[in-house]
Amino acid sequence: MTSKPTLLITNDDGINAPGIRALIEVMAEIGNVIVVAPDSPQSAMGHAITINNTLYLNKVSTEDAHIIEYSCSGTPVDCVKLAVNEILKKKPDLCVSGINHGSNSSINVIYSGTMSAAVEAGIEGIPAIGFSLLDYRWDADFEVIKPFIKKIALEVLAQKLPKDTVLNVNFPKLSKEEIKGIKICRQAKAIWMEKFDKRQTPYGKDYYWLTGEFVNQDKGEDTDEWALSNGYISIVPVQFDLTAHHTIAQLNTWNL
């Protein structure tokens, strides 16, 4: 019986994305790795689950006996559900999701498949972390952030996480020398100013491309956006209780 921790890895960019391959390399240094990841990109899927279609799992051949991989036809959340209910004999010691190609800071956490997978693990009572690098390129360089990922993962394994909390970790696109450190942050208040680019097919049928601009409305220096803009790695503790507790007393004064 091995004393190494069991580590579940997933993502939303797909099992062949460079980001998850980098994450697997780091986690393999810590424990026994189980990968269950989408067989195709599932970015911006949020917390979607598959209920009207069949789900498929395919075991992927690996050369390392300490790494077991499956590709899944579903969403990132499907991957976590299948891992917990069908693959693993007991819940893993840690679930890590990513490394996402692009930011999941601020309001992006709502749309993120990467973070939704981590949240699903948290719902299952599994300590979980979502990792993202602010570089959308497929050939993004993940080498700089690997030591930080290992450090954060080991600390979570050692310290545990507060109940019903997962971590949203975002890395700036900087060199090792330029990264100033790690900051524990709150989620910045920001929005997407969206619009649709309306076009027509050669047959005259309208279609749309979603476009938009990310607007940070938050001037605070304790936010993830501030940290990332100023050379820091941001860590935001995320909860999945969406109750607006501060409004309960006010609503209780209404004539309902």
Backbone as JSON, one array per atom type, in Angstrom:
{
  "sequence": "MTSKPTLLITNDDGINAPGIRALIEVMAEIGNVIVVAPDSPQSAMGHAITINNTLYLNKVSTEDAHIIEYSCSGTPVDCVKLAVNEILKKKPDLCVSGINHGSNSSINVIYSGTMSAAVEAGIEGIPAIGFSLLDYRWDADFEVIKPFIKKIALEVLAQKLPKDTVLNVNFPKLSKEEIKGIKICRQAKAIWMEKFDKRQTPYGKDYYWLTGEFVNQDKGEDTDEWALSNGYISIVPVQFDLTAHHTIAQLNTWNL",
  "N": [[0.85, -1.19, 0.0], [0.68, 2.11, -0.94], [1.89, 5.21, 0.38], [1.62, 7.53, -0.85], [-0.24, 10.45, -1.86], [-3.45, 10.39, -3.49], [-4.22, 11.86, -6.52], [-6.49, 13.67, -8.36], [-6.87, 14.77, -11.64], [-8.1, 17.17, -13.88], [-9.53, 19.17, -16.58], [-10.56, 21.92, -18.77], [-9.74, 22.38, -21.31], [-9.23, 20.14, -22.69], [-7.93, 16.78, -22.93], [-5.53, 16.58, -24.28], [-4.34, 19.04, -24.16], [-1.61, 21.33, -23.77], [-1.49, 22.56, -21.25], [-2.7, 20.82, -19.32], [-1.0, 18.67, -19.58], [1.34, 19.71, -18.54], [0.52, 20.1, -15.91], [0.07, 17.48, -15.1], [2.7, 16.52, -15.09], [3.79, 17.93, -12.92], [2.15, 17.09, -10.76], [2.68, 14.38, -10.73], [5.07, 14.25, -9.43], [4.32, 14.44, -6.85], [2.33, 12.58, -6.08], [0.16, 9.7, -6.7], [-1.41, 9.67, -9.78], [-4.54, 10.28, -11.23], [-6.11, 10.87, -14.16], [-8.88, 12.4, -15.54], [-10.32, 13.72, -18.14], [-11.83, 16.0, -20.52], [-12.45, 14.84, -23.89], [-12.3, 16.66, -25.87], [-12.04, 20.26, -26.42], [-13.65, 22.17, -23.86], [-14.15, 24.74, -23.03], [-15.51, 27.5, -21.17], [-17.81, 26.21, -20.37], [-18.9, 26.29, -17.91], [-20.78, 25.09, -15.15], [-21.95, 22.97, -16.42], [-23.66, 19.85, -16.98], [-24.01, 16.57, -18.4], [-27.04, 15.31, -19.42], [-28.84, 14.5, -21.34], [-27.58, 13.07, -23.26], [-25.48, 10.24, -24.08], [-22.63, 9.23, -22.14], [-19.15, 8.72, -22.54], [-16.24, 6.9, -21.59], [-12.82, 6.56, -22.14], [-9.99, 4.66, -21.72], [-6.68, 5.8, -21.59], [-3.54, 5.02, -22.92], [-0.57, 4.93, -20.98], [2.89, 5.47, -20.1], [3.81, 5.53, -17.55], [3.35, 3.89, -14.55], [2.24, 5.06, -12.36], [0.49, 6.88, -13.25], [-2.71, 7.19, -14.4], [-4.94, 7.46, -17.03], [-7.95, 8.8, -18.4], [-10.06, 9.66, -21.1], [-12.94, 11.67, -21.58], [-16.2, 11.97, -22.9], [-17.77, 14.02, -22.08], [-18.48, 17.03, -20.13], [-16.28, 19.19, -18.11], [-17.28, 18.99, -15.45], [-18.75, 16.63, -15.62], [-16.57, 14.9, -15.87], [-15.4, 14.94, -13.32], [-17.51, 13.9, -11.79], [-17.77, 11.31, -12.9], [-15.25, 10.29, -12.32], [-15.27, 10.2, -9.5], [-17.48, 8.55, -8.97], [-17.31, 6.27, -10.61], [-14.68, 5.49, -11.26], [-12.66, 5.84, -9.22], [-11.86, 4.15, -6.21], [-12.02, 5.23, -3.72], [-12.46, 8.6, -2.49], [-10.29, 11.1, -3.88], [-7.25, 12.57, -2.54], [-6.8, 15.11, -3.33], [-8.03, 17.35, -5.8], [-7.06, 18.72, -8.82], [-7.41, 21.21, -11.26], [-6.88, 22.21, -14.61], [-3.85, 23.08, -16.34], [-5.35, 26.06, -17.07], [-5.57, 27.58, -20.26], [-5.44, 30.73, -20.32], [-7.14, 33.46, -18.6], [-8.89, 33.02, -15.51], [-9.79, 34.79, -13.67], [-11.62, 37.08, -11.54], [-14.95, 37.76, -12.68], [-14.88, 35.76, -14.51], [-14.73, 33.32, -13.3], [-17.29, 32.37, -13.03], [-18.06, 31.43, -15.54], [-16.19, 29.56, -16.15], [-15.08, 26.38, -17.13], [-12.9, 25.08, -16.09], [-12.75, 26.0, -13.39], [-15.29, 25.21, -12.56], [-15.09, 22.46, -12.52], [-13.31, 22.15, -10.39], [-14.93, 23.22, -8.36], [-17.01, 21.33, -8.37], [-15.63, 19.13, -7.37], [-15.14, 20.15, -4.83], [-17.76, 20.26, -3.85], [-18.13, 17.58, -3.52], [-16.67, 17.19, -1.28], [-13.95, 17.13, -1.59], [-10.7, 18.44, -1.37], [-9.76, 21.1, -3.51], [-8.3, 22.7, -6.38], [-8.17, 25.21, -8.84], [-6.17, 25.98, -11.59], [-4.82, 28.59, -13.57], [-3.3, 30.2, -16.36], [-2.43, 33.37, -17.56], [-2.31, 33.34, -20.46], [-3.35, 32.8, -23.57], [-2.4, 31.35, -25.65], [-1.88, 28.3, -27.44], [0.63, 27.19, -27.34], [1.67, 28.09, -24.95], [4.06, 28.91, -22.36], [4.59, 26.94, -19.69], [6.53, 26.36, -17.88], [7.64, 28.21, -16.08], [5.75, 28.5, -14.04], [5.46, 26.06, -12.82], [6.95, 25.34, -10.38], [5.58, 26.93, -8.5], [3.0, 25.9, -8.62], [3.42, 23.33, -7.6], [4.22, 23.99, -4.99], [1.9, 25.25, -3.96], [0.02, 23.16, -4.16], [1.15, 21.22, -2.44], [0.99, 22.59, -0.04], [-1.75, 22.82, 0.32], [-2.39, 20.1, 0.61], [-1.07, 19.64, 3.0], [-2.14, 21.49, 4.84], [-4.87, 21.34, 4.53], [-8.15, 22.41, 3.4], [-10.53, 24.98, 4.25], [-13.89, 23.97, 5.04], [-16.14, 23.46, 2.33], [-14.85, 25.12, 0.5], [-12.88, 26.11, -2.27], [-9.88, 26.69, -4.19], [-9.05, 29.35, -6.37], [-6.62, 29.85, -8.55], [-4.59, 32.09, -10.24], [-2.13, 32.86, -12.66], [0.14, 35.4, -13.6], [1.36, 36.31, -16.87], [4.44, 36.14, -16.89], [8.06, 36.3, -16.46], [10.14, 34.19, -14.38], [11.71, 35.83, -12.8], [10.27, 38.16, -12.83], [7.91, 37.67, -11.45], [6.46, 38.6, -8.47], [5.52, 37.36, -6.21], [3.05, 35.68, -4.15], [-0.35, 36.49, -3.67], [-3.13, 36.5, -1.48], [-6.39, 36.97, -2.35], [-9.46, 38.84, -3.0], [-12.25, 38.33, -5.21], [-12.33, 40.37, -8.01], [-14.61, 43.0, -8.88], [-15.94, 42.92, -11.9], [-16.92, 43.07, -15.37], [-18.08, 41.69, -18.49], [-18.32, 43.58, -21.34], [-20.41, 42.97, -23.65], [-21.04, 42.1, -27.08], [-22.67, 41.1, -30.12], [-21.42, 39.92, -33.1], [-22.96, 40.14, -35.96], [-23.61, 38.19, -38.79], [-24.0, 36.85, -42.15], [-24.8, 33.78, -43.76], [-23.83, 32.34, -46.96], [-26.3, 31.65, -47.9], [-28.05, 33.42, -46.89], [-28.82, 33.22, -44.23], [-28.9, 34.35, -40.91], [-26.17, 34.53, -38.6], [-24.17, 34.45, -35.55], [-21.33, 35.81, -33.83], [-19.99, 35.82, -30.64], [-18.6, 38.57, -29.09], [-16.55, 40.89, -27.22], [-15.53, 43.1, -24.49], [-13.43, 43.03, -21.7], [-14.05, 44.55, -18.67], [-12.72, 45.98, -15.9], [-14.15, 47.04, -13.03], [-13.33, 47.57, -10.55], [-11.42, 49.21, -8.19], [-9.94, 48.41, -6.07], [-7.07, 47.34, -4.17], [-6.82, 44.85, -3.25], [-7.64, 42.81, -4.83], [-7.95, 40.07, -7.22], [-7.52, 40.92, -9.84], [-5.97, 43.24, -9.51], [-3.68, 42.16, -8.3], [-2.7, 40.45, -10.34], [-2.16, 42.3, -12.34], [-0.09, 43.61, -11.23], [2.07, 41.97, -11.01], [1.83, 39.72, -9.37], [0.96, 36.39, -8.28], [-2.35, 35.36, -8.03], [-4.52, 34.19, -5.49], [-7.69, 33.16, -4.9], [-10.03, 32.33, -2.51], [-12.81, 30.35, -3.05], [-16.31, 29.94, -2.69], [-19.18, 27.78, -2.87], [-21.68, 28.21, -1.95], [-24.17, 30.16, -2.88], [-25.8, 31.95, -1.65], [-26.93, 35.18, -0.88], [-26.13, 36.3, 1.84], [-26.06, 38.73, 3.21], [-28.32, 40.08, 2.48], [-30.54, 38.91, 3.56], [-31.74, 39.82, 5.97], [-32.78, 42.28, 5.13], [-34.66, 41.46, 3.17], [-36.45, 40.18, 4.78], [-37.9, 42.24, 5.81], [-39.71, 42.93, 3.93], [-43.07, 43.01, 2.59], [-44.14, 40.21, 2.36]],
  "CA": [[0.0, 0.0, 0.0], [1.49, 3.32, -1.04], [1.49, 6.32, 1.24], [1.5, 8.73, -1.67], [-1.62, 10.9, -2.03], [-4.11, 10.19, -4.78], [-4.48, 13.18, -7.09], [-7.36, 13.68, -9.53], [-6.58, 15.9, -12.52], [-9.01, 17.4, -15.0], [-9.4, 20.52, -17.15], [-11.62, 22.18, -19.75], [-9.14, 22.57, -22.63], [-9.1, 18.83, -23.32], [-6.88, 15.93, -22.36], [-4.26, 16.75, -25.0], [-3.87, 20.42, -24.05], [-0.32, 21.45, -23.09], [-1.66, 22.94, -19.85], [-2.92, 19.65, -18.46], [0.2, 17.84, -19.61], [2.27, 20.32, -17.57], [-0.01, 19.85, -14.57], [0.32, 16.07, -14.81], [4.12, 16.39, -14.75], [4.01, 18.44, -11.56], [1.45, 16.26, -9.79], [3.34, 13.07, -10.68], [6.16, 14.38, -8.46], [3.73, 14.48, -5.51], [1.56, 11.4, -5.73], [-0.38, 8.86, -7.76], [-2.24, 10.56, -10.6], [-5.67, 9.81, -12.04], [-6.56, 11.94, -15.06], [-10.15, 12.24, -16.25], [-10.44, 15.02, -18.79], [-12.64, 15.95, -21.75], [-11.74, 14.41, -25.09], [-12.23, 17.82, -26.76], [-12.14, 21.49, -25.62], [-14.93, 22.44, -23.21], [-14.02, 26.03, -22.38], [-16.71, 28.3, -20.89], [-18.96, 25.35, -20.16], [-19.43, 26.5, -16.58], [-21.06, 23.89, -14.37], [-22.84, 22.12, -17.22], [-23.56, 18.4, -16.9], [-24.67, 15.89, -19.51], [-28.18, 14.5, -18.97], [-29.65, 14.05, -22.47], [-26.74, 12.29, -24.17], [-24.66, 9.23, -23.43], [-21.26, 9.61, -21.79], [-18.17, 7.67, -22.82], [-14.91, 6.98, -21.0], [-11.83, 5.74, -22.84], [-8.71, 4.63, -21.03], [-5.57, 6.23, -22.43], [-2.29, 4.32, -22.58], [0.52, 5.75, -20.44], [4.11, 4.72, -19.83], [4.08, 5.61, -16.12], [2.37, 3.1, -13.8], [1.64, 5.91, -11.33], [-0.42, 7.8, -13.93], [-3.81, 6.52, -15.11], [-5.65, 8.51, -17.75], [-9.18, 8.55, -19.13], [-10.71, 10.77, -21.8], [-14.38, 11.62, -21.36], [-16.95, 12.69, -23.94], [-18.61, 15.05, -21.46], [-17.98, 18.32, -19.66], [-15.37, 19.05, -16.97], [-18.0, 18.51, -14.27], [-18.98, 15.2, -15.88], [-15.32, 14.19, -15.62], [-15.24, 14.78, -11.88], [-18.56, 12.99, -11.33], [-17.43, 9.95, -13.31], [-14.06, 9.87, -11.57], [-15.64, 9.9, -8.12], [-18.5, 7.51, -8.86], [-17.08, 5.09, -11.43], [-13.28, 5.1, -11.44], [-11.92, 5.79, -7.98], [-12.44, 3.32, -5.15], [-12.32, 6.19, -2.66], [-12.24, 9.96, -2.96], [-8.88, 11.46, -3.92], [-6.79, 13.51, -1.52], [-6.8, 16.45, -3.92], [-8.38, 17.5, -7.22], [-6.51, 19.93, -9.44], [-8.0, 21.44, -12.58], [-6.08, 23.14, -15.4], [-3.67, 24.52, -16.21], [-6.15, 26.67, -18.12], [-4.95, 28.51, -21.2], [-6.17, 31.99, -20.24], [-7.54, 33.91, -17.28], [-10.15, 32.69, -14.84], [-9.92, 35.73, -12.57], [-12.83, 37.9, -11.45], [-16.23, 37.18, -13.06], [-14.64, 34.6, -15.36], [-14.92, 32.1, -12.51], [-18.67, 31.91, -13.24], [-18.17, 30.76, -16.83], [-15.06, 28.66, -16.35], [-15.15, 24.93, -16.95], [-11.79, 24.72, -15.2], [-13.13, 26.23, -12.01], [-16.48, 24.42, -12.23], [-14.61, 21.12, -12.17], [-12.8, 22.26, -9.02], [-16.09, 23.41, -7.48], [-17.7, 20.04, -8.25], [-14.85, 18.34, -6.42], [-15.41, 20.71, -3.52], [-19.09, 19.8, -3.44], [-17.96, 16.19, -3.1], [-15.85, 17.17, -0.09], [-12.55, 16.93, -1.98], [-9.92, 19.67, -1.54], [-9.63, 21.3, -4.96], [-7.65, 23.93, -6.85], [-8.15, 25.49, -10.27], [-4.98, 26.74, -11.99], [-4.94, 29.24, -14.87], [-2.21, 31.09, -16.77], [-2.95, 34.43, -18.41], [-1.73, 33.22, -21.79], [-4.32, 32.02, -24.31], [-1.75, 30.61, -26.74], [-1.79, 26.86, -27.27], [2.02, 26.87, -27.02], [2.07, 28.87, -23.79], [5.16, 28.34, -21.6], [4.15, 26.66, -18.33], [7.67, 25.99, -17.05], [7.87, 29.19, -15.02], [4.8, 28.4, -12.94], [5.43, 24.71, -12.24], [7.33, 25.3, -8.95], [4.53, 27.55, -7.7], [1.9, 24.94, -8.57], [3.81, 22.28, -6.66], [4.22, 24.57, -3.65], [0.52, 25.47, -3.54], [-0.62, 21.86, -3.98], [1.69, 20.61, -1.23], [0.48, 23.33, 1.12], [-3.16, 22.42, 0.5], [-2.38, 18.75, 1.16], [-0.59, 19.69, 4.39], [-2.98, 22.33, 5.7], [-6.28, 21.11, 4.21], [-8.89, 23.63, 3.07], [-11.77, 25.14, 5.01], [-15.02, 23.26, 4.48], [-16.91, 24.1, 1.26], [-14.01, 26.16, -0.13], [-11.85, 25.7, -3.22], [-8.99, 27.8, -4.53], [-8.91, 29.8, -7.75], [-5.25, 30.36, -8.67], [-4.27, 32.65, -11.56], [-0.73, 33.25, -12.81], [0.41, 36.38, -14.66], [2.28, 35.86, -17.92], [5.69, 36.83, -16.57], [9.21, 35.44, -16.22], [10.34, 33.84, -12.97], [12.29, 36.99, -12.13], [9.27, 39.23, -12.76], [6.84, 37.35, -10.51], [6.82, 39.18, -7.17], [5.09, 36.51, -5.12], [1.67, 35.22, -4.13], [-1.27, 37.27, -2.84], [-4.48, 36.01, -1.23], [-7.2, 38.08, -2.86], [-10.88, 38.68, -3.27], [-12.62, 38.4, -6.62], [-12.6, 41.74, -8.45], [-15.89, 43.27, -9.53], [-15.68, 43.23, -13.31], [-17.95, 42.55, -16.26], [-17.81, 41.67, -19.92], [-19.17, 44.42, -22.18], [-20.54, 42.04, -24.76], [-21.84, 42.39, -28.25], [-22.68, 40.01, -31.07], [-21.07, 40.23, -34.48], [-23.99, 39.49, -36.78], [-23.19, 37.96, -40.17], [-24.93, 36.03, -42.92], [-24.26, 32.7, -44.57], [-24.1, 32.57, -48.4], [-27.71, 31.38, -48.19], [-28.86, 34.48, -46.32], [-29.24, 32.93, -42.86], [-28.12, 35.09, -39.94], [-25.47, 33.83, -37.52], [-23.58, 35.41, -34.63], [-20.12, 35.54, -33.06], [-19.95, 36.6, -29.41], [-17.36, 39.32, -28.86], [-16.73, 41.75, -26.07], [-14.36, 43.68, -23.83], [-13.42, 42.82, -20.25], [-13.94, 45.84, -18.0], [-12.54, 45.9, -14.45], [-14.78, 48.18, -12.38], [-12.89, 47.53, -9.15], [-10.15, 49.92, -7.98], [-9.3, 47.91, -4.86], [-5.74, 46.74, -4.3], [-6.85, 43.52, -2.61], [-8.35, 41.94, -5.76], [-7.16, 39.24, -8.12], [-7.11, 41.7, -11.01], [-4.86, 44.12, -9.11], [-2.51, 41.32, -8.09], [-2.18, 39.98, -11.63], [-1.65, 43.46, -13.08], [1.09, 44.13, -10.54], [3.15, 41.0, -10.97], [1.63, 38.7, -8.36], [0.04, 35.26, -8.46], [-3.53, 35.58, -7.19], [-5.28, 33.05, -4.98], [-8.98, 33.56, -4.36], [-10.85, 31.25, -1.97], [-14.13, 30.38, -3.69], [-17.33, 29.1, -2.08], [-20.26, 27.46, -3.79], [-22.94, 28.68, -1.38], [-24.43, 31.42, -3.58], [-26.73, 32.76, -0.88], [-26.53, 36.55, -0.53], [-26.49, 36.33, 3.26], [-26.2, 40.11, 3.7], [-29.62, 40.65, 2.1], [-31.64, 38.17, 4.18], [-32.44, 40.68, 6.93], [-33.55, 43.26, 4.37], [-35.81, 40.81, 2.54], [-37.39, 39.85, 5.83], [-38.73, 43.42, 6.11], [-40.67, 43.11, 2.84], [-44.42, 42.54, 2.85], [-44.24, 38.98, 1.56]],
  "C": [[0.88, 1.24, 0.0], [0.96, 4.4, -0.12], [1.35, 7.62, 0.45], [0.04, 9.15, -1.79], [-2.15, 10.57, -3.42], [-4.59, 11.53, -5.3], [-5.32, 13.04, -8.35], [-7.08, 14.94, -10.34], [-7.61, 15.97, -13.62], [-8.75, 18.79, -15.57], [-10.6, 20.8, -18.05], [-11.07, 22.38, -21.16], [-8.96, 21.24, -23.36], [-7.87, 18.08, -22.85], [-5.53, 16.09, -23.04], [-3.69, 18.16, -24.91], [-2.52, 20.47, -23.33], [-0.45, 21.8, -21.61], [-1.85, 21.75, -18.93], [-1.72, 18.73, -18.47], [1.23, 18.38, -18.61], [1.82, 20.03, -16.15], [0.22, 18.39, -14.16], [1.78, 15.86, -14.39], [4.4, 16.82, -13.32], [3.38, 17.49, -10.53], [2.07, 14.87, -9.65], [4.53, 13.08, -9.72], [5.65, 14.29, -7.02], [3.04, 13.18, -5.13], [1.14, 10.57, -6.92], [-1.49, 9.62, -8.48], [-3.32, 9.79, -11.34], [-6.15, 11.0, -12.86], [-7.89, 11.54, -15.67], [-10.47, 13.6, -16.84], [-11.23, 14.9, -20.09], [-11.81, 15.55, -22.96], [-11.65, 15.52, -26.13], [-12.39, 19.08, -25.91], [-13.56, 21.75, -25.12], [-14.89, 23.77, -22.48], [-15.37, 26.73, -22.25], [-17.97, 27.46, -20.76], [-19.59, 25.56, -18.79], [-19.66, 25.18, -15.88], [-22.01, 22.93, -15.11], [-22.57, 20.64, -16.98], [-24.35, 17.79, -18.07], [-25.8, 15.01, -18.98], [-28.99, 13.94, -20.14], [-28.86, 13.28, -23.52], [-25.97, 11.25, -23.38], [-23.27, 9.79, -23.15], [-20.33, 8.42, -22.04], [-16.86, 7.97, -22.09], [-13.98, 6.07, -21.78], [-10.51, 5.81, -22.09], [-7.59, 4.94, -22.01], [-4.3, 5.52, -21.98], [-1.25, 5.31, -22.07], [1.71, 4.86, -20.14], [4.42, 4.65, -18.34], [2.97, 4.88, -15.35], [1.66, 3.91, -12.73], [0.67, 6.93, -11.94], [-1.44, 6.99, -14.71], [-4.66, 7.61, -15.75], [-6.9, 7.98, -18.45], [-9.6, 9.81, -19.87], [-12.21, 10.57, -21.69], [-15.07, 12.46, -22.42], [-17.74, 13.87, -23.39], [-17.88, 16.32, -21.06], [-16.96, 18.11, -18.54], [-16.06, 18.53, -15.71], [-18.36, 17.03, -14.42], [-17.74, 14.39, -15.52], [-15.13, 13.92, -14.14], [-16.27, 13.78, -11.34], [-18.23, 11.54, -11.68], [-16.22, 9.43, -12.54], [-14.44, 9.41, -10.17], [-16.54, 8.68, -8.03], [-18.18, 6.21, -9.59], [-15.63, 4.6, -11.45], [-12.55, 4.89, -10.12], [-12.63, 4.93, -6.93], [-12.76, 4.16, -3.92], [-11.96, 7.58, -3.18], [-10.76, 10.33, -2.91], [-8.53, 12.44, -2.8], [-6.84, 14.95, -2.02], [-7.25, 16.37, -5.37], [-7.78, 18.8, -7.72], [-7.04, 20.02, -10.87], [-7.18, 22.48, -13.33], [-4.92, 22.42, -16.08], [-4.42, 25.17, -17.38], [-5.31, 27.62, -18.97], [-5.77, 29.79, -21.2], [-6.68, 32.24, -18.83], [-8.85, 33.31, -16.8], [-10.32, 33.58, -13.6], [-11.27, 36.44, -12.63], [-14.07, 37.13, -11.88], [-16.07, 35.94, -13.94], [-14.84, 33.28, -14.63], [-16.31, 31.52, -12.73], [-18.79, 31.05, -14.5], [-17.2, 29.6, -16.99], [-15.38, 27.19, -16.13], [-14.06, 24.44, -16.02], [-12.2, 24.84, -13.74], [-14.38, 25.44, -11.61], [-16.1, 22.99, -11.88], [-14.08, 21.12, -10.74], [-13.94, 22.41, -8.02], [-16.85, 22.1, -7.29], [-16.96, 19.12, -7.29], [-15.09, 18.83, -5.0], [-16.76, 20.3, -2.98], [-19.03, 18.37, -2.93], [-17.11, 16.07, -1.83], [-14.38, 16.93, -0.35], [-11.84, 18.27, -2.04], [-9.6, 19.88, -3.02], [-9.04, 22.67, -5.27], [-7.83, 24.02, -8.36], [-6.97, 26.37, -10.59], [-5.18, 27.32, -13.39], [-3.74, 30.15, -15.11], [-2.75, 32.11, -17.75], [-2.23, 34.46, -19.77], [-2.64, 32.27, -22.57], [-3.69, 31.17, -25.42], [-1.69, 29.12, -26.42], [-0.38, 26.45, -26.86], [2.54, 27.72, -25.86], [3.17, 28.14, -23.0], [4.74, 28.18, -20.13], [5.3, 26.37, -17.38], [7.85, 26.91, -15.86], [6.99, 28.94, -13.81], [4.76, 27.03, -12.27], [5.86, 24.67, -10.76], [6.27, 25.9, -8.04], [3.33, 26.6, -7.55], [2.21, 23.84, -7.56], [3.74, 22.79, -5.23], [2.79, 24.73, -3.12], [-0.18, 24.14, -3.27], [-0.14, 21.18, -2.7], [1.16, 21.29, 0.02], [-0.98, 22.97, 1.39], [-3.23, 21.01, 1.09], [-1.99, 18.75, 2.64], [-1.58, 20.39, 5.32], [-4.47, 22.0, 5.62], [-6.93, 22.46, 3.87], [-10.1, 23.75, 3.98], [-12.92, 24.44, 4.28], [-15.73, 24.1, 3.43], [-16.17, 25.25, 0.58], [-13.03, 25.51, -1.1], [-11.02, 26.92, -3.58], [-8.97, 28.07, -6.03], [-7.56, 30.51, -7.88], [-5.0, 30.82, -10.1], [-2.83, 33.15, -11.56], [-0.6, 34.33, -13.89], [1.39, 35.79, -15.67], [3.59, 36.64, -17.77], [6.82, 35.81, -16.44], [9.33, 35.17, -14.73], [10.84, 35.04, -12.19], [11.26, 38.11, -11.95], [8.14, 38.95, -11.78], [7.27, 37.75, -9.1], [6.44, 38.29, -6.0], [3.64, 36.11, -5.26], [0.84, 36.12, -3.22], [-2.61, 36.55, -2.71], [-5.43, 37.18, -1.49], [-8.69, 37.79, -2.76], [-11.11, 38.81, -4.77], [-12.96, 39.84, -6.99], [-13.98, 41.84, -9.07], [-15.6, 43.74, -10.95], [-16.76, 42.59, -14.16], [-17.38, 42.44, -17.68], [-18.82, 42.58, -20.62], [-19.31, 43.69, -23.51], [-21.34, 42.61, -25.92], [-21.74, 41.19, -29.19], [-22.38, 40.54, -32.47], [-22.02, 39.44, -35.39], [-23.52, 39.39, -38.23], [-24.26, 37.12, -40.88], [-24.18, 34.95, -43.69], [-24.5, 33.04, -46.04], [-25.56, 32.34, -48.77], [-28.65, 32.37, -47.51], [-29.33, 34.24, -44.9], [-28.31, 33.66, -41.88], [-27.4, 34.14, -38.98], [-24.67, 34.86, -36.73], [-22.28, 34.88, -34.03], [-20.16, 36.43, -31.83], [-18.58, 37.27, -29.28], [-17.57, 40.2, -27.64], [-15.41, 42.23, -25.49], [-14.5, 43.48, -22.33], [-13.16, 44.15, -19.57], [-13.85, 45.61, -16.48], [-13.08, 47.16, -13.8], [-14.28, 48.38, -10.95], [-11.52, 48.18, -9.02], [-9.4, 49.42, -6.75], [-7.95, 47.26, -5.14], [-5.64, 45.4, -3.58], [-7.52, 42.5, -3.52], [-7.39, 41.1, -6.6], [-6.67, 40.03, -9.32], [-5.94, 42.62, -10.69], [-3.59, 43.29, -8.96], [-1.87, 40.92, -9.41], [-1.57, 41.12, -12.44], [-0.37, 44.0, -12.47], [2.13, 43.07, -10.25], [3.02, 39.91, -9.93], [0.75, 37.56, -8.86], [-1.14, 35.51, -7.53], [-4.14, 34.25, -6.76], [-6.55, 33.58, -4.34], [-9.69, 32.33, -3.8], [-12.28, 31.4, -2.48], [-15.08, 29.46, -2.94], [-18.45, 28.86, -3.07], [-21.63, 27.64, -3.16], [-23.2, 30.06, -1.97], [-25.43, 32.32, -2.85], [-26.15, 34.15, -0.6], [-26.93, 36.8, 0.93], [-26.77, 37.74, 3.76], [-27.55, 40.73, 3.34], [-30.8, 39.97, 2.8], [-32.44, 39.05, 5.13], [-33.31, 41.71, 6.21], [-34.81, 42.64, 3.74], [-36.87, 40.43, 3.56], [-38.26, 41.03, 6.27], [-39.76, 43.66, 5.04], [-42.04, 42.54, 3.25], [-44.7, 41.32, 1.96], [-45.21, 38.0, 2.23]]
}
